[in-house]
Amino acid sequence: MSAVTPLRRIVGVTLGALPLALVGTVALAADEKPAIDHGDTAWMLASTALVLMMTIPGVALFYGGMVRKMNVLATVMQSFAVTCLVSVLWMLIGYSLAFTDGSPFIGGLTRVFMRGLELTTTSSLAPTIPETVYATYQMTFAIITCALIFGAVADRMRFSALLLFTAFWLIFVYVPIAHWVWGGGFLGTAGVLDFAGGTVVHINAGVAGLMAALVIGKRRGYRVENLAPHNLVLSVTGAALLWAGWFGFNAGSAVAADGRAGMAMAVTQIATAAAAMSWMFSEWMVQSKPSVLGIISGAVAGLVAITPASGFVAPGGALVIGLVAGVLCFWASTSLKNALGYDDSLDAFGVHGVGGIVGALLTGVFAVGAFSATADNPGGSPGLLEGNPGQVLIQLEGIGCTLVYTAIVSLILLKIVDAVIGLRVDQETEREGLDLRLHGETVH
């Protein structure tokens, strides 16, 4: 008995201490766990590539197929050149001013030339992925926003003027608004909900495009000559690439491989399909025939409208947002444009401006509080249907600030560029086509 008892005591003490040892090991592992999450990083690397695909080749083909044959290369060139220019400017100063600490209106200079980025550096805005990935992801948003503008002035803008305007507009319009909403600025602090870019991307680009169309004027032969798209197969291909890439745009804005990203992906698919159908049936009723251009435009309108709401609404809300966006964007791109008489060549304002406004406003109606809940705000930011009508007013504040600032500053920048080098090509260039006259190339 004396020999067994010590043995039992040793075994008992060992087994009794085992749970504590395991807890200590787990705690130690938690303490030593690196800040960067491999799953989140992998998803964000993929999302970044998807969003870049939205511009080249997505927007390039979508817009390229809708212009006349003599301008297709110039249109594709615009998207490619904007991608290159914005990438460099974003590295030099854009990212720093948009996404580092500063004032409520603009960020700081701590990431100028992207200095300070190392292999393990993270941002407080995306703590589980390398900051290099987050900065590049946000770069792709800046790229597509700038590229979308020029659908409004297709067939008639000088390439040099486009590049100069893009450089100015990125720094003086896109960067401040991105900071206001996402970088710690006053709109985000006020509670404006914009998950993936309703205000920052789509209202911003749409309004800038409208200002450009008004300043530059109508295309030669507008409503007189045949300005029909030369190759809608290209546009369908571009729209399909936009649809696929938009999952990186919306689901990627969760900045994590989690349930919120999954919900954003689901509602994006639902809203897009609903908007494509509602635009198609609206056109069918008004013009007696459903067109290919109509259904792909409706799909893009749905993608635009669900963008600000994608991380905040449930599938039912997404369905309504898509249905409303399809009808209203069809109306804006036909009846409203004709009534006001402006020439928004490829409906940048009708689809992106109006779609962004619809989506941002309806986010305030259908937002689910639990989807935006945090440790500091366990109730999240519910919308009107959950008893919080104030969220609609907050959304209107975000829409209004973006509309006014973008319109005024874009107009000023357009006037400056026009005075310095001129915005519009001459009549002979416009008549012969931008491909040959500006780039010395043609499509055979």
Buried (B, 14 or more C-beta within 10 A) or exposed (E): EEEEEEEEEEEEEEEEEEEEEEEEEEEEEEEEEEEBBEEBBEBBBBBBBBBBBBBBBBBBBBBBBBBBBBBBBBBBBBBBBBBEBBBEBBBEBBBBBBBBEBEBEBBBEEBBEBEEBEEEBBBEBBBBBBBBBBBBBBBBBBBBBBBBBBBBBBBBBBBBBBBBBBBBBBBBBBBBBBBBBBBBBBBBEBBBBBBBBBBBBBBBBBBBBBBBBBBBBBBBEBEEEEBEBBBBEBBBBBBBBBBEBBBBBBBBBBBBBBEBBEBBBBBBBBBBBBBBBBBBBBBEEEEEEBBBBBBBBBBBBBBBBBBBBBBBBBEEBBBBBBBBBBBBBBBBBBEBBEEEEBBBBBBBBBBBBBBBBBBBBBBBBBBBBEBBBEEEEEEBBBBBBBEBEBBBEBBBBBBEBBBEBBBEBBBBBBEEBBEEEEBBBEEEBBEEBBBBBBEEEEBE
